[in-house]
């Protein structure tokens, strides 16, 4: 049996790292936990449910001799307890652990990402303010996390995998290699087709007459896009011969093209560049648009820059 995408990306020796999901008590957070539990079951991974709370910093530690439990701590316990109960009911074979950490969500989940197969979050919080904060956390994770980051969004059908289809965005080498490998491994584990999508555009200004453009210029740019896609797919198709791949080249802005394809997908896979060291590039327009508007869960896979 071939190793899963999570297991290949994040295994240390004989130890399998957990799939980590951050929950905040919102319905979207519980949807993320449901999705993560199913994914953990699919890949045979343990599931770690984390709630980041600052209750200890404000109320101090809970002493065992005290019969009273601080209300913030009781709320945190209820949140992780509900998430774990839902996960166990749906996936009884998954090994589940829970933790409440006295930190803000961004710091806690970035630290969790260092020893996680992936980190999963919801797409919004419990209200207008927490919703904005959760969006900020998801964006920060997608920009800085050392592991893949999944933001669970979309309709129930998209979240529950009824489409039987994964989409991977294929751009330049700086953002595509790790994402492509991840997408192939995920499609292999799910036994579903993979749509490899590359968007192309004509130059803003029409070029001067040139022998290459004796025919339709658009046809030339489309051929270039198809050649780029063939090059990107050559190695992963060789390594994963059982995955059915559909090549898609489409004219238009990449974020528009990928958002359109997300409507009938179970997962949209994107790459994001990373630098060695503390610096990181901001997320590009495509990843930002996907995290905000995709109709299915989105996974952002870090692509390490080659050493100079």
C-alpha positions in Angstrom: 0.0 0.0 0.0 1.4 3.4 -0.9 1.8 6.1 1.8 -0.7 8.8 2.0 0.0 12.5 1.2 0.0 13.5 4.8 2.2 10.6 5.9 4.8 11.2 3.2 5.0 14.9 3.8 5.2 14.7 7.6 6.6 11.5 9.1 9.5 11.4 11.5 11.1 7.9 11.8 8.4 5.5 12.8 6.3 8.2 14.4 3.3 9.5 12.4 2.5 13.1 13.1 -1.1 14.1 13.8 -3.5 16.1 11.7 -4.2 19.2 13.8 -7.4 21.1 13.8 -8.0 24.4 15.5 -11.5 25.0 16.9 -13.0 28.2 18.3 -16.6 27.2 19.1 -18.0 28.5 15.9 -20.0 26.2 13.5 -17.3 26.7 10.9 -14.8 25.4 13.4 -16.8 22.3 14.1 -17.1 21.8 10.3 -13.3 21.9 10.2 -13.1 19.3 12.9 -15.6 17.0 11.1 -13.5 17.4 7.9 -10.3 16.7 9.7 -11.7 13.6 11.4 -12.7 12.2 8.1 -9.3 13.0 6.5 -7.5 11.4 9.5 -9.6 8.3 9.1 -8.8 8.2 5.3 -5.1 8.4 5.9 -4.8 6.5 9.2 -3.6 9.5 11.1 -4.2 10.6 14.7 -6.3 13.7 15.2 -5.3 16.5 17.6 -8.0 19.0 18.4 -6.7 22.3 19.7 -8.5 25.3 21.3 -6.4 28.4 21.8 -7.6 30.4 24.9 -6.1 33.1 27.0 -8.2 32.2 30.1 -5.1 31.3 32.2 -3.4 34.6 31.5 -6.5 36.5 32.9 -7.7 34.1 35.6 -4.6 32.2 36.6 -4.2 28.4 36.8 -7.0 26.2 38.0 -6.2 24.6 41.3 -7.4 21.1 41.9 -8.7 21.8 45.4 -11.1 24.4 44.0 -14.6 23.2 43.2 -15.1 26.2 40.8 -14.1 26.0 37.2 -13.5 29.4 35.6 -16.2 30.1 33.0 -13.6 30.6 30.2 -12.1 27.3 31.0 -15.5 25.6 31.1 -16.3 27.1 27.7 -12.9 25.9 26.3 -13.6 22.4 27.7 -17.0 22.4 26.1 -15.6 23.4 22.7 -13.0 20.7 22.5 -15.4 18.2 24.1 -18.0 18.8 21.5 -15.5 18.7 18.6 -14.1 15.4 19.9 -17.6 13.9 20.4 -18.6 14.7 16.8 -15.4 13.3 15.5 -15.7 10.0 17.4 -19.3 9.5 16.3 -18.4 9.9 12.7 -15.0 8.2 12.8 -14.8 5.8 15.8 -11.4 4.3 14.7 -9.5 7.6 14.7 -7.2 8.2 17.7 -8.2 11.6 19.1 -6.5 13.9 21.6 -7.6 17.4 22.7 -5.7 20.3 24.2 -6.5 23.8 25.5 -3.5 26.1 25.2 -3.3 29.6 26.9 -2.2 31.4 23.7 -3.7 33.4 20.9 -4.7 31.2 18.0 -2.1 32.4 15.5 0.9 31.7 17.8 -0.6 28.3 19.0 -1.4 26.9 15.5 1.9 28.1 14.0 3.7 26.2 16.7 1.5 23.2 16.2 2.3 23.2 12.5 6.0 22.4 13.2 5.0 18.9 14.3 1.8 18.3 12.3 1.0 16.5 9.1 -1.2 19.5 8.4 -3.2 22.2 10.2 -6.9 22.6 9.5 -9.1 25.6 10.3 -12.5 26.9 9.6 -13.2 29.8 7.3 -14.9 32.1 9.8 -15.5 32.6 13.5 -18.4 33.2 16.0 -19.3 36.7 14.9 -18.2 39.7 12.8 -15.2 40.4 15.0 -14.0 36.9 15.6 -14.8 36.1 12.0 -12.3 38.7 10.9 -9.8 37.4 13.4 -10.2 33.8 12.2 -9.7 35.0 8.7 -6.5 36.7 9.8 -5.3 33.5 11.5 -6.0 31.4 8.4 -4.2 33.8 6.2 -1.2 33.9 8.6 -1.0 30.1 8.7 -1.2 29.9 5.0 1.6 32.4 4.7 4.0 31.2 7.4 3.2 27.6 8.5 5.8 24.9 7.9 3.1 22.3 7.2 0.2 22.3 4.6 -2.7 24.4 5.8 -6.4 23.4 5.1 -9.1 26.0 5.3 -12.5 24.2 5.3 -15.1 26.1 3.4 -17.8 25.5 0.7 -21.1 23.7 0.6 -21.8 20.5 2.6 -21.4 18.5 -0.6 -18.0 20.0 -1.3 -16.9 19.6 2.3 -18.1 16.0 2.4 -16.4 14.9 -0.8 -19.4 13.9 -2.9 -17.9 15.2 -6.1 -15.0 12.7 -6.3 -12.7 15.3 -7.8 -9.6 17.2 -6.8 -8.2 20.4 -8.5 -4.6 21.5 -8.4 -3.5 24.9 -9.6 -0.4 24.7 -11.8 1.6 27.9 -12.0 5.4 28.5 -12.0 7.9 26.1 -10.6 8.3 28.3 -7.5 4.7 27.5 -6.3 3.7 24.3 -8.1 6.1 21.4 -7.3 5.1 20.6 -3.7 1.5 21.3 -4.4 1.5 19.0 -7.4 3.0 16.1 -5.4 0.5 16.6 -2.6 -2.4 16.6 -5.0 -1.3 13.4 -6.7 -0.9 11.6 -3.4 -4.3 12.9 -2.2 -6.0 11.8 -5.4 -4.4 8.4 -5.1 -5.6 8.0 -1.5 -9.1 9.1 -2.4 -9.1 7.1 -5.6 -10.5 10.0 -7.6 -9.5 12.0 -10.7 -7.2 15.0 -10.5 -7.8 18.1 -12.6 -4.5 19.9 -13.2 -5.5 23.5 -14.1 -3.2 26.1 -15.7 -4.6 29.6 -16.6 -3.0 31.6 -19.4 -3.5 35.1 -20.8 -2.6 36.9 -23.9 -0.1 39.9 -23.5 -1.8 43.2 -22.9 -0.3 44.6 -26.2 -0.6 42.8 -29.5 3.0 41.8 -30.6 4.5 42.9 -33.8 4.3 40.6 -36.8 6.4 37.5 -36.3 6.5 34.1 -38.0 5.3 32.4 -34.9 2.1 34.3 -35.1 1.2 33.6 -38.7 -1.9 31.9 -37.4 -4.2 32.7 -34.5 -2.0 34.3 -31.7 -4.3 32.8 -29.0 -3.6 29.3 -30.3 0.1 29.9 -29.8 -0.4 31.0 -26.1 -2.6 28.0 -25.5 0.0 25.7 -26.9 2.6 27.2 -24.6 0.2 26.6 -21.6 -0.3 23.0 -22.7 3.4 22.4 -23.0 4.0 23.9 -19.5 1.3 21.6 -18.1 2.9 18.6 -19.8 6.3 19.4 -18.3 4.8 19.9 -14.8 2.9 16.6 -14.9 5.6 14.4 -16.4 7.3 13.3 -13.2 4.2 12.9 -10.9 2.3 11.0 -13.6 5.2 8.6 -13.9 5.3 8.1 -10.1 1.6 7.8 -9.7 0.3 5.9 -12.7 -3.0 5.0 -11.2 -4.2 8.6 -10.9 -6.5 9.7 -13.7 -5.4 13.2 -14.7 -7.4 15.7 -16.7 -5.4 18.5 -18.2 -7.1 21.9 -18.2 -5.8 25.0 -19.9 -8.1 28.1 -19.7 -7.7 31.7 -20.8 -8.3 34.2 -18.0 -7.1 35.3 -14.6 -5.9 32.3 -12.6 -8.0 33.2 -9.5 -11.2 33.4 -11.6 -10.4 30.1 -13.4 -9.6 28.2 -10.2 -12.6 29.6 -8.3 -14.8 28.4 -11.2 -13.4 24.9 -11.0 -13.7 24.8 -7.2 -17.5 24.7 -7.5 -17.5 21.0 -8.4 -14.3 20.0 -6.4 -13.8 18.3 -3.1 -10.4 20.0 -2.6 -8.5 22.8 -4.2 -4.7 22.4 -3.9 -2.4 25.4 -4.2 1.3 26.1 -3.6 2.8 29.0 -1.7 6.5 30.0 -1.8 8.6 29.9 1.3 12.0 31.3 2.0 14.6 29.7 4.3 14.6 31.6 7.6 12.0 33.9 9.2 11.1 35.9 6.0 8.1 34.8 3.9 6.4 36.2 0.9 2.9 37.4 1.3 0.2 35.2 -0.2 -0.5 36.0 -3.8 -3.8 37.0 -5.4 -4.8 33.4 -6.3 -4.3 32.0 -2.8 -6.0 35.0 -1.2 -9.0 34.7 -3.5 -9.3 30.9 -2.9 -9.2 31.3 0.9 -11.9 33.9 0.8 -14.2 32.6 -2.0 -13.6 29.0 -3.0 -16.6 26.7 -3.0 -14.6 23.8 -1.5 -11.9 23.2 1.1 -8.5 24.8 0.1 -5.1 23.4 1.0 -2.1 25.7 0.7 1.1 23.6 0.5 4.4 25.3 1.3 7.1 25.3 -1.4 10.6 25.8 -0.1 12.8 28.0 -2.1 16.0 26.3 -3.4 19.2 27.2 -1.6 21.2 29.8 -3.5 
